[in-house]
Amino acid sequence: MRSIALFAALMVILAAAVYQEPPNRLTPEQEEAGWKLLFDGTLDGWRGYRRDDVPAGWQARDGALVFTPGNRGGTIITVDQYADFELALEWRVSEGGNSGIFYRATEDEVQPYWTGPEMQLLDNAGHRDGRTPETSAGSNYALHAPAEDVTRPVGEWNQVRIIVRGAQVEHWMNGVRIVAYELWSDDWRALVQSSKFGEWPGYGTARAGHIGLQDHGDPVWFRNIRIREL
């Protein structure tokens, strides 16, 4: 009897280890905390940057929002705009892959990165941008380097949180806060002016804007995309 009980307990443990919550769902606790899904398994709520439809390169497939190169592409953005918020999602890239998440991006300029700061998503080991901290995964692209590299191996999902409240911005990766900076401060203005973003006077100035997922020409997957306004 004891061996049967031990076997049953082992089966329960193994079942718990294998079972995973279905993606792109909110728990009652998350709903109570004000979270809402930005990806529910469909492309509803998204469109191409400066266009009304979703580029064909982006598809909902196997529970993920996927970009596949070789198709008609372009960055996609949320239909809605957000000012102060907490964004959470999971991402993974292919070997050598590159993508990014824009926030508070407007459509006043030709490209989303002319206005919206970007959290870099990257295979650090397989892409040249991974050699420079300011352009490595998790960075505020080309401006603020992550405190450490906490990315998981290519093919595994990484968890991200971006918190934007007024001028205060934080990037979190896999449970670690890796970037924190203050928009519109003297230090920030000096940093922007010394970078390529100094060419675009609207960069980082918007108080509200779209969330964007970047087409950088490489396969990239997103899931469990959710947001709550602060």
N, C-alpha and C positions, 0 to 999 in steps of 0.2 A: 504493500500500500504506500509505503514511504517513497519508493522509487517512482510509482505512478504520479504521486503528488509533485515530486521534483521535476518529472518530465513535463507535467502540465504547466508548472511555473515557468520552465524554460521556454515552452511554446508561447506563453503570454509575453515574455520578455522579447523573444525574437519577432513576434508579430508587431509589437510596439516599435521595435527598431526599424522594421521594414515599412510600416505604414507612415505615410506622410499626408498632411492636410492637403486637399486639392488646391492648386494655385488659383490666384485671382479671386479669392473670397475674403470677406471681412468677418471676423469673429464678432459676437455680440458686444464684447468689451471694446473692440476697435470702433464699432459703430457708435457706442455710447461716448467714446472719447472724441468723436467728431471726424473720424476718418471717412473718406469716400474713395472708391476705386476710380483710377484713371484708365485702367485696362480691365475689361470684364470678359476677355476672350474674343472681343470683336474690335473693330476699328472705330466704333462710335466714339465721338469726343475728340478725334484727331483729324488733322488735315495737313496738307503740305504747306510749307512756308510760302506765304504770299500767293496762295492758291486755295481753291475751294474744295478740291478733291484730295484723296490720299494717293501719293505716287505708287505705281505698281510694284516697285521694289520692296515695299513694306507689306507684310502679310501677317495675319493671325494664324499661327500654326502650332499644333501640339501644345497648346496652353501658353504660348509665348508670342510676343510681338517681335517679329523677325525682319531684319533687313538682309536681302540677298543681292549681292552685286551682279551686274550684267543686265539688270532690268532698269526701267525708267525710275530714277531715284530722286533724292533730295531730302533735306531735313524735314521732319514732321514736328508739328507743334500742337499743343492743346487748343481746342476751340476757345476755352475759357482762359481768362487771365487771373493772375494771383499776385498779391502784394506781400503779405507776411504769411509764411506757411512752413510746414514741415513736410518734405517729400521723402518717401521711402520706396525702394524698389530693389530688385535683384537683376544682375546683368552678367553676361559672359561674352567673350569674344573668341574668334578663331585664332589660330597660331599667327602671331605677327599682327593681330587685329588692332584697330584704332576706331574709337567713337567718342561720344561725349554727351553730357547733359547740359543744356542751356537753361538759364532761369532769368526771369524778368526780361525776356527778350521781346522787343517790339518789331513791328514790320515796317518801320520807317526807313530802313536801309536795305541795301541789296542782299546782304548776308546776315544771318542771325547773330553771328559772333561780332558784328560791328556794334551791337547794343547789349547783348546778353553775356554775362560771365559764363564760363564753361568749367564744369567738373570733368576732367579728363578720364576716359576709360581706355585701357590699353593693356596689351600683353607686354609688360615691361621687359621681359627677357628676350622677346622676339622682335621688338620694334626699336628703331634708333632713338625715338623720343624717350624711351625708358632709360637712356643713359644720362639724361639731364633731369635732376629732381623737379625743376619747375615745369617740365612737360610730361612727367611720369604719371602713372595712374593715381587718381585721387587729387591731383593738384588743381588749384584754380589756374587754369591753363596759362602758362608763360609768365605768371605773376607770383604765385605763392606755392612753394613746394610742400608736399606732405611731410609730416614729422617722421614717418617711417613707411616702408613698403609692407603693407599687410594684405596684398592681393593673393588670391589663391591660384593654384596652377591652371593653365589654360584648359577650358572645358568644364571647370567647376563654376558654380554660381557664387557671385560676390554680393554682399548686402550693402546697400548705400542708404544714407540719410543725408539730406541737405536741409539745413535749418536757416531760414532767412527771416529776420525780424528787424524791421527798420534798416539801420546801417550794419547790423551785426550778422555775419554769415559764418556758418560752420559746415564743414564736410566731415562725414563719418563713413568709415569703411570697415565692414566686418566687426562692428562693435567698438572701434577705436576712433576717437576724434583725431583727425590727421591735419586739418586745416582750420584756422580761425582768423578772420580779418574784419576790418571795419571799412565799409564803403565811405567814400566822400571825405575821408580824413586827409590831412596834409600828406601823411606818408603814402596813402593810397594814390592820391593825385600825382605825386612825384613818381611813384612806381609806374603808373599808367603812362605818363608822359615819356618815360624812358624806354617804353616798350613799343611794339608795333601798334598797340591799341591807341596810342597818342594821336594817330592819324584820324581817328573817328571820334568826334566830340560827343557823340551820344553814347559812347561805351560806358556801361555800368551806371548810367544816370537815372534810369527809369525807376519809379517807385512801385510799379506793377508791370507785369508782362506775362508772356507765355512760357510754359515749360516746353523745351525742345529736345528731341532725340536726333543725334547727328548721323547723317549718311557721310561716312568718310571713305567709302569705297570698299569696306571690308564687312564680312558677315558679322552680325551682332544680334544678341537675343536679350529681351527684357521680359520680366514677368513680375507679378505682385506689385504693380505700380499703384501707389495710393498716396493721398495727400490730405492734410487737414490744415485749415486756415487758422492762423494764430491771432 
